[in-house]
Amino acid sequence: MPDYLYPILGAVLGLIIGSFLATIVIRWPEGKSVVSGRSRCDSCDQPLRTPDLVPVLSYLARSGKCAYCGSVIKSDHPVIELGAGLVGGMAMFAAPGLAGLLGAIFGWILLTLAALDAQHHWLPDRLTLPLAATGLASAFFVPEPDIVDRLIGAFSGFFTLFLVGWSYHKLRGREGLGGGDPKLLGAIGCWLGWSALPLVILGATLAGLLAALMMRIRGDTVAADSMLPFGGFLAIAAFPLWIIQTMTGGIFL
């Protein structure tokens, strides 16, 4: 298949997978299953037909409302579908073939984690642990970074944020980092290797500062105890670094 078709294929696949990812983001926090039974409206529980399940287009055709009960469909659906499509297209552009597909999987899991953390301050082990496992497994198909760099990344990523969170709790007497953040950085290290982690933390910090600035501009209160989804910022920083790493064919030193 010509290389120029891979980004198109990745984008289409991402749109389809994005529908499932949006369902995870909406239903998991409510304790609902995302795999049993047919797809249903989140409001009226009406089973959805094939025309109702076309990514993005169904949402636009229905003006963002359920065709059966008229309830407003959460904007998570088209936003995550478009995000997953963008991730798939970019990954396949950076590395047409298996390496690109693996990178897309990395991006899709990160996208889901970012959405869950932004909305619910939750980074479930059911996603971070598979993210770590697939990162280590991808070393058998993608030569850089090698398995040793990835393993070092896993341990250094986890323990760096774990020690930061532990130290903050001892000094200030309150939680400064959620328990999922160290696991997520460790999982990212399984994909990017240890040398990329300082850039991931830097990117996440800059994203957090920008988010705080936007909150201040909107008139929201920003204080020392304000909760910001640092795990989501880590996810946002990690995928572009994978793109750079893949397209340059090297590791970060």
C-alpha positions in Angstrom: 0.0 0.0 0.0 1.4 3.5 -0.9 2.7 5.4 2.2 0.3 8.3 1.6 -2.6 6.0 2.3 -1.5 5.0 5.7 -2.4 8.4 7.4 -5.9 8.1 5.9 -6.3 4.6 7.1 -5.0 5.6 10.6 -7.4 8.5 10.7 -10.4 6.4 9.7 -9.5 3.6 12.2 -9.0 6.3 14.9 -12.5 7.7 14.3 -14.0 4.2 14.7 -12.0 3.4 17.8 -12.7 6.9 19.1 -16.4 5.9 19.5 -15.4 3.1 21.9 -13.0 5.4 23.8 -15.7 8.0 24.2 -18.0 5.3 25.7 -15.2 4.3 28.1 -14.8 8.0 29.2 -18.6 8.4 29.8 -19.5 5.0 31.2 -16.6 3.8 33.3 -16.9 6.6 35.9 -20.5 5.7 36.3 -19.7 2.0 36.9 -21.3 0.9 33.6 -20.0 -1.8 31.3 -18.7 -0.8 27.9 -18.5 -4.2 26.3 -21.8 -5.9 27.1 -24.9 -5.6 24.9 -25.6 -3.2 22.1 -24.7 0.4 22.0 -27.4 2.5 23.6 -28.4 6.1 24.3 -26.9 7.2 27.6 -30.2 9.0 28.4 -33.1 6.8 27.3 -31.2 3.5 27.0 -32.6 3.0 23.4 -30.5 0.6 21.3 -28.7 2.5 18.6 -28.9 1.5 14.9 -26.0 1.6 12.4 -26.8 5.1 11.1 -26.6 6.4 14.7 -23.1 5.0 15.1 -21.2 6.7 12.3 -18.4 8.7 14.0 -18.8 12.5 14.1 -21.3 12.5 11.2 -24.1 10.9 13.2 -23.6 13.6 15.8 -23.7 16.4 13.3 -26.7 14.9 11.4 -28.7 14.7 14.7 -27.6 18.2 15.7 -26.0 16.7 18.8 -29.3 15.1 20.0 -30.6 11.6 20.4 -32.9 10.6 17.5 -35.2 8.8 19.9 -35.6 11.0 23.0 -34.1 14.3 21.9 -31.7 14.4 24.8 -28.4 16.3 24.2 -25.6 13.9 23.4 -22.4 14.6 25.4 -19.9 16.5 23.3 -17.3 13.9 24.5 -18.3 11.7 21.6 -17.3 13.8 18.7 -14.4 15.5 20.5 -12.8 12.1 21.4 -13.6 10.6 18.0 -11.9 13.5 16.3 -9.0 13.3 18.7 -8.6 9.6 18.1 -8.7 10.2 14.3 -6.0 12.8 14.6 -3.8 10.5 16.7 -4.2 7.6 14.2 -3.5 9.8 11.2 -0.4 11.4 12.8 1.0 8.1 14.0 0.6 6.5 10.6 2.2 9.6 9.0 5.2 9.4 11.3 5.7 5.6 10.8 3.6 3.9 8.1 3.0 0.3 9.0 3.2 -1.7 12.3 5.3 1.0 14.1 2.7 3.6 13.4 -0.1 1.3 14.5 1.7 0.7 17.8 2.2 4.5 18.2 -1.5 5.0 17.5 -2.4 2.5 20.3 -0.1 4.6 22.6 -1.9 7.8 21.6 -5.3 6.3 21.9 -4.7 5.1 25.5 -3.2 8.4 26.4 -6.2 10.3 24.9 -8.6 8.2 27.1 -6.5 8.7 30.2 -6.3 12.5 29.6 -10.1 12.7 29.2 -10.7 10.7 32.3 -8.2 12.7 34.3 -9.6 16.0 33.1 -13.2 15.2 33.9 -12.8 12.9 36.9 -9.2 13.2 38.2 -9.0 9.4 37.6 -6.2 7.4 36.0 -7.5 3.8 36.2 -5.0 0.9 36.5 -7.1 -0.9 33.8 -5.5 1.6 31.3 -2.1 2.5 32.8 -1.0 -1.1 33.3 -1.9 -2.2 29.7 -0.2 1.0 28.5 3.0 -0.1 30.3 2.8 -3.6 29.0 2.2 -2.7 25.4 5.1 -0.2 25.6 7.5 -3.0 26.7 6.1 -5.4 24.2 6.6 -2.9 21.3 10.4 -3.1 21.9 10.3 -6.4 20.1 9.0 -4.7 17.0 10.6 -1.2 17.2 14.3 -1.1 17.8 14.5 2.3 19.5 14.5 2.8 22.4 15.7 -0.6 23.4 14.2 -2.7 26.1 16.8 -1.7 28.7 16.0 2.0 28.2 12.3 1.3 28.5 12.7 -0.7 31.7 14.8 2.1 33.2 12.1 4.5 32.0 9.5 2.5 33.8 11.2 2.5 37.1 12.6 6.0 37.0 9.3 7.5 35.8 7.4 5.8 38.6 9.7 6.5 41.4 10.4 10.1 40.4 6.8 11.2 40.8 6.2 8.8 43.7 9.0 10.5 45.7 7.8 14.0 44.7 4.3 13.1 45.9 5.6 11.5 49.1 7.8 14.5 49.9 5.0 17.0 49.2 2.7 15.1 51.5 5.3 15.0 54.3 6.1 18.7 54.0 2.6 20.1 53.4 0.4 17.5 55.1 -1.9 17.0 52.1 -1.8 15.1 48.8 0.0 16.9 46.0 -0.1 14.2 43.3 -2.6 11.5 42.7 -1.6 7.8 43.0 -2.1 7.3 39.2 0.4 10.0 38.1 3.6 8.0 39.0 2.1 4.9 37.3 1.3 6.9 34.2 4.8 8.4 33.9 6.3 4.9 34.4 4.1 3.6 31.6 5.2 6.5 29.3 8.8 5.5 30.1 8.0 2.1 28.8 7.3 3.7 25.4 9.8 6.5 25.2 12.6 5.3 27.4 14.2 7.1 30.3 15.9 9.9 28.4 12.6 11.4 27.2 11.0 11.7 30.7 12.5 15.1 31.6 10.9 16.5 28.5 7.6 14.8 29.3 7.6 16.4 32.8 8.7 19.8 31.3 5.9 19.7 28.7 3.3 18.6 31.3 4.4 21.5 33.6 4.1 24.0 30.8 0.7 22.7 29.9 -0.4 22.9 33.6 0.8 26.5 33.8 -1.1 27.4 30.6 -4.2 25.7 32.0 -3.9 27.7 35.2 -3.5 30.9 33.2 -6.6 30.2 31.2 -8.5 29.5 34.4 -7.4 32.9 35.7 -8.4 34.6 32.5 -11.9 33.0 32.8 -12.1 34.4 36.4 -11.8 31.0 38.1 -10.0 30.8 41.4 -6.5 29.3 41.2 -4.9 28.5 44.6 -2.3 26.1 45.9 -4.9 23.5 46.6 -6.6 23.7 43.2 -6.9 20.3 41.5 -5.3 20.2 38.0 -5.1 17.0 36.0 -1.3 16.5 35.9 -1.7 13.0 34.5 -3.7 14.5 31.6 -0.9 17.0 31.0 1.7 14.1 31.0 -0.4 12.4 28.4 -0.6 15.5 26.2 3.1 16.0 26.4 4.1 12.3 25.7 2.4 11.7 22.3 4.1 14.6 20.4 7.4 13.4 21.8 6.7 9.9 20.4 6.1 11.6 17.0 9.4 13.4 17.2 11.3 10.4 18.5 9.9 8.2 15.7 10.5 10.7 12.9 14.0 11.4 13.9 14.8 7.8 14.5 16.6 8.5 17.8 16.3 8.7 21.5 16.4 11.8 23.7 19.8 12.4 25.4 
